[in-house]
Amino acid sequence: MTDTVIELDGVWKIFGASAKTAMKAVQERGLTKSEVLSEFNCVVGIADCSFSVQRGEIFCIMGLSGSGKSTLVRHLNRLIEPTAGRISILGKDMLGLGVKELRQIRSKNIGMVFQHMALLPHRTVRDNVALPLQVRGEPKGVRWKISQSCLDLVNLTGYEDRFPSELSGGMQQRVGLARALASNPDVLLMDEPFSALDPLIRRQLQDQFMALSAELKKTTVFITHDLDEAIRIGHRIAIMKDGRIVQIGTPEEIVTQPADDYVRDFVEGISRLKLVFAHSIMVNLDDYVPASGENLTNSPRAHHGTNLDQLIDISTTTEFAVVITDDDGNDIGVVDKSTLLNGMKGGKA
């Protein structure tokens, strides 16, 4: 991840006939969501949202129903026009694009996967996947070759000539993912793509998506209402409430440093064991005071990215503290039994 692909700055969306007037009042008088509704009969869908997504990153946006997460993702490809703010994708000012330019960036650079894929029932799997290429004017031979490649990626080889009605829900969702990949987009927008599926199928598709993401290095904005899914998939997570982003951070930061009581309630039941790492709980080597007779030369070593679960396994095999090393193998810190117990607060899964 070396450069910014998506950037939002102060994005607002107010729904209603008096949206512009309401927006001006918000900026001048700092009205709340309820005050905007009462005074202007307008609904604040998105309120002053800002974030950036780096190349190859999976950025999860999560919140309860009505939090604004699906509204927000639809601003990225301008399915919804913002009331105020700035949106940039791949260095392009999305709000400054004309109809032709917007259509081009949607067809070539941005792929979208919805919860309900709306596959065309009269078209085969192959033709559904090839649809964006057909819209782009690609010849049939090219469309079918790319379609086949994408179906291979999502493990649907052999189903090319089936119709959507002949597939399970999970398979239909994979067709939708293949269709989004067919135009080889730089950016994937995924709006709760797995939420309607059974838990086992959902987990399988999560695994497949993460493997594809690592292989193809697609920059992804992934919408979900499930914190477990966000933690499992996301490099970073944005948590929304009432149209606002209340916290952005890595899964570890979200779980160990909740910004407020709302986030704290979300993460209360989440195990820390695979989300908290040695570098977060270790005592710096220069600050560590060894117990009487303790010699760290005999201690086992563990990389600073070792998680709590792994540190517990190491600690149970030795009477010594665990010395933590950096990427070059240099000793940088220590995790003893007391430090490990403090790190475990929050419960073991």
Secondary structure, 3 states (H helix, E strand, C coil): CCCEEEEEEEEEEEECCCHHHHHHHHHHHCCCHHHHHHHHCCEEEEEEEEEEEECCCEEEEECCCCCCHHHHHHHHCCCCCCCEEEEEECCEEHHHCCHHHHHHHHHHCEEEECCCCCCCCCCCHHHHHHHHHHHCCCCHHHHHHHHHHHHHHCCCCCCCCCCHHHCCHHHHHHHHHHHHHHCCCCEEEEECCCCCCCHHHHHHHHHHHHHHHHHHCCEEEEEECCHHHHHHHCCEEEEEECCEEEEEECHHHHHHCCCCHHHHHHHCCCCCCCCCEHHHHCEEHHHCCCCCCCCHHHCCEEECCCEHHHHHHHHCCCCCCEEEECCCCCEEEEECHHHHHHHCCCCCC
